[in-house]
Amino acid sequence: MIKLESSLLQTAANLTGISLISIIFNTDMKKLFLAALLIPAVAWVPVKLIKTKVAEGITVSLPRELKRMSPEDIATRYPSVRAPLGSFSDLDRLVDFNVNISATQWPDTDLDLAKKFFRAGIYNLYDRIEMISEGIVDVHKKKFIYFEFESRINGSKFKIGDQQAVFHYTYIQYHVEPGRALVFSFSCLKDQQEQWQPTARAIMKSVKMK
């Protein structure tokens, strides 16, 4: 019976100029095509963000992987800078989100001038910069200057354990007010950029200020 069905299928295929192997191959290809459509749909599921209070009047939505750092942890990691309004990091301390007040005192809110100043400062911090995007955007009715870039800090051949160059992905945005600027920054190692870049952009779009 099985042989008869196979023979009939082969005969029908020959009459239309299609071999039995082609039929089987095309069926398998359709299955593979459908599977290929489903895989990206699963891979592209966005990370769930949780609304988080950073400081009085400032909220941002963050993934649950980023936890608020303790004052002791902040003092250890950033010993020579002003304490941030809020610092968040993952368990491995490889992904960071910080909110700071800039030490620069701004006499007005000239965003174009401020953008040039911040841009020059970023280029002075690193040995190499690959700017992905930059500009001035509105986020929840507040204007922000933003820079998204890849950076490189060269290693030092004179320091043991510090000979290798370090590569990072960073998204940073500034809200300029008379007398101060608020700085929101996200950073991770460059080899994690593909995983975290969409989340970094979503975080920055979630910033709300009173």
N, C-alpha and C positions, 0 to 999 in steps of 0.2 A: 504493500500500500504506500509506504514511504517512498519507495523507488518510483512508483507510478506518478505520485505527486511531483517529485523532483523532475521526472522526465517531461511531464506536462508543462511545468514551469520553464524548463529549458527550451522546449519547443516553442512556447509562446514568446519567449525572449528572442529566440532566433528569428521568428517571423517579423519582429519589430526592429531587428538589427542590433539588439542589446544582448550581451552575454549574461549568464547567471552571475558571474563574478562581479560584473558592473552593478547589477542590482544590489547585491550584498554590500559592495563597496559604497554605493551611494547611500544606502540605509545607514551604514556606520558613520559616514561623513555627516549626515543630518544629525545624528545623535551627538557627535563631537561638536558640531556647530552650536546646538542648543546648550550643551554644557559650557561652551566658551562664553555664551551670553550670560549664563547664570553666575559664573565665577566673579567677573568684575562687579556685578550687582551686589555681591556679598562683600567684596573687598572695599567698596567705596562707601560703606555705611559710615556716616559721620560720627565722631566721638561725642558722647553726651556731655554737655557743659552744665555746670551748676552755678547759679548766681551766688556770688561771694562778696561780702563787704570787705573792702581793702582798708578804708579809713572813713572817717565821718564825711558823708556826702559823696563817696566814691564806691561804686560797685563794678564788678566785672564777672563774666561767666568763665569758669575754669574747669578743665577735666578733673576727675576725681584723683588722677595720678599725682597731681600737683598739690602738695600739702604746705600749709603755712609753716615757715621756719621759726624756730624758737629764737629768743634774743641771744642766747649763748651761741647758737649755730650761726646767726648773722654776724656776731662779733668775731667769730673764728674765720668766716669766709671773707668778710669785708671789714677788716680791722682799721683801715686808714681812711674810710669814707664816712660821710654822714649816714646815720641809720635811716634806712628806707622807710617809707610809709607802710610798705608791705612787701614781703619776699616769700615766694613759693617755689618749691623744687620737688622733683621726684625722689624716690628712695635712693637711687644711685647718684644723686646730685649731678646729673648730666643734662637735665632740662630745667631751665630757670625762667621765672616770670617775676619782674620787680617793678615797683612803683616808687619813684623818687621825686624829690623837689630839687630842681637844678639850683646850683649855687650862684648862677648868673642872675643878676638883678636887671630885669627888663624895664626900661623907661616907658615903653608903649607896647602896642600889639601889632607892630609891623611884621607880618608873617613872612613876607618875601625876604626881608633882611635877616630875620631869625633863621629861616631855612638855610640861607647861605652860611650863616655862622655855625649851625649844627652840622651841616654837611662837611665843612672844613674840619670840625672837631672829630668827626668820625674817621675821616681819612688820615688824621694825625695819630689815631689810636692804633692803627694796624699797619702791617708791612705791605699788605695787598688787599684791595677791595674789588669785588665784582658786584656792582649795583644791579639789583633785579628790577626794582621799581622805586619811585619816590614821588612826592607831591604833597598837595594840601587837600584834605578831605573833610566832609561833614560826618560826624558820628553822633547821632542822637542830639542834633542841633548845636553841637560844639565843633569848632574847627581844630583840626589836628594836622601837624606837619609829620609826615611819616617817611621812613627809609627802610627798605627791605633789601638785604644784601648778604653775600658770602664773604667771609674774611679769612685772612691768613696771618698768623704771627710766627715769624721765623724762630727756629730753635737757636740755642746758644751752644757753640762747641766747647765753651769754657765751663758750662754748668753740667755736672753729672745728673743724668736723668732728665735733662731738659734740652737735648740735642735735636729732637724732632719738631718739625713745624706743627702748629695746631690750627685746625680749620673749623670754623663755626658758621652756622646760619643764624641770622639775627633779623628780627622785625622790631623796630623801635618807633615810637610816635610821641610827639610833644604837644602839649596844650599850653599855649602862651597866654599869660595873664599879666596885667600891670604889676610889676615888682617880682614876678616869679614865673617859672615854667614847670609843669608837671611832666615827668618822663615815665612812659610805660615801655618796658622792654621785655622781649622774649628771645631766648637764646638756647641753642642746642648744638651738639656736634654735627658737622656737615654730613656725616654718614647716616644721620637720623633725619635729615632734612625732608626727604620724601614722605616719611611717616608723619612728621609734625607740622609741615608747612601749612596745610589746610586748617589745622587746629589753631595755629598761631594767628592766621588771618581772621578766623572766627572770633578768637579772643579779643583782638583789637577792635573789631566791629561791635563788640558787646559792652564796651566801656561806657558807663553812665556817670555823669557828674551833675550835682545840683548847683 
